Amino acid sequence: MNILYDERVDGPLPTVDQAALLTALREALPDLALLHHQEDLKPYECDGLSAYRTVPLLVALPERLEQVQTLLRLCHARGVPVVARGAGTGLSGGALPLRQGVLLVMARFNRILEVNAQGRYARVQPGVRNLAISQAAAPHGLYYAPDPSSQIACSIGGNVAENAGGVHCLKYGLTVHNLLKVEVLSAEGERLVLGGDALDSPGFDLLALFTGSEGMLGIVTEVTVKLLPRPQVARVLLASFASVEEAGRAVAEIIGAGIIPAGLEMMDNLAIRAAEDFIHAGYPVDAAAILLCELDGVEADVQEDCAQVEALLRQAGANQVRLACDEAERVRFWAGRKNAFPAVGRLSPDYYCMDGTIPRRELPRVLKGIAELSAQYGLRVANVFHAGDGNMHPLILFDANLPGELERAEALGGKILELCVAVGGSITGEHGVGREKINQMCAQFNRDEITLFHAVKAAFDPSGLLNPGKNIPTLQRCAEFGALHVHHGQLPFPDLERF
């Protein structure tokens, strides 16, 4: 695994004198909280992808904008890399620190600065929890739509960095669709404002470019998010199927009928059983797959859509369709889905959460392919995903204590991502690339495209000091990986022909 910064492929590591850097930071910022002892640094060695670990040189915990500016200027002058981190819930190694770099933790920037009910927006600092925004907006009948499963803990700055989604992104969009403005600091500490207070702003759409850039273009210091009126009514249908292929086809039928649910989620039997044992959501544990379909809006429209969706589900082969009888059951249905990841953790000592996106029409084919790859590698896979927009989260179960299983899990994950690309999809939907998928970037993009990505990075960060070694592979790495460049229709490995 590419657990550490790879000097051979990604260029030589800088040599940083920790004591000298610590002294310089303390002189310039006497009130900045700095961690430098090994036992204090250890908790920051990874993000949510704990298989990738690196202890940082220093950890900085600023509370004020001026502290961040000064730190960036000092590190830039000394050529010291800086990696930004929020709540650390990311799953791609995007916040993995460098052993010769500073980890800039923005968790103390945790204030909600303004909730404007009339303008339907909120100004927040990057350390504010995703769910806290909706809680603050609730008295005004408003909420923040993107709701990643980690919303109780993940921070809005990290959501911007990874362009996070959630179970309701099908209808309401990803983070990028729910932002008005982001204030950032460049690698040199220069303040930039991307976007504006209006729904559109002149010039290049740098806000969209920045969203999902994984901390490589700048440090988020303030975010203005859109708030939406809470729907009058929300209803959830739970449908069970005898095969995952039938469930996949049902998804296509619903979208093909012109219905856009607020959420359309799918779980296979392994995930169903794990979630039911953990949450007791009322899931049918004998089903091969279930779909959760939420419809929201005004009462009359929701009733009509529920009837139409139920008919479509039954036509597609559902052997049971249940409408949540009340709000408590609706919340319970979603609790099972949102807790699927920790629930699966009860089935195996370790699991590896993948993140790929495919065209909806390819769901049955890709699910069959994952099942065959699972058998080939001898590792169980539980499938949980945002079926409506094709964002898949296969969970590969393994035991890191058994020699070779971690490496086999990573290899299986790579093949699943290459399968996604082969059917016209992408290696990520919302978790980002980080360090985890950097080899598979070589499978998705060609030499010219990767060169262009490096040019964009250099336009914002000419010295390459912000989160180096993430997201964009070097051309040398692609050459050593094999530079598969798997376009739609070009199959990444021989056995894919039969899927």
Secondary structure, DSSP 8 states (H G I E B T S, - for coil): ---S--HHHH-------HHHHHHHHHHH-TTSEEE-SHHHHGGGS-SS-TTS----SEEEE--SHHHHHHHHHHHHHHT--EEEESSS--SSSTT---TTSEEEE-TT---EEEEETTTTEEEE-TTSBHHHHHHHHGGGTEE-----TTTTT-BHHHHHHHT---TTHHHH--GGGGEEEEEEE-TT--EEEEE-SSS--SS--HHHHHTTSTTSS-EEEEEEEE-EE--SEEEEEEEEESSHHHHHHHHHHHHHTT---SEEEEEEHHHHHHHHHHH-----TT-SEEEEEEEEESHHHHHHHHHHHHHHHHHTT-SEEEE-SSHHHHHHHHHHHHTHHHHHTTTSSEEEE--EE--GGGHHHHHHHHHHHHHHHT--EEEEEEGGGTEEEEEEEE-TTSTTHHHHHHHHHHHHHHHHHHTT-BS-SSS--TTTTHHHHHHHS-HHHHHHHHHHHHHH-TT--BSTTSSS--HHHHHHHT-----TT--SSGGGGG-
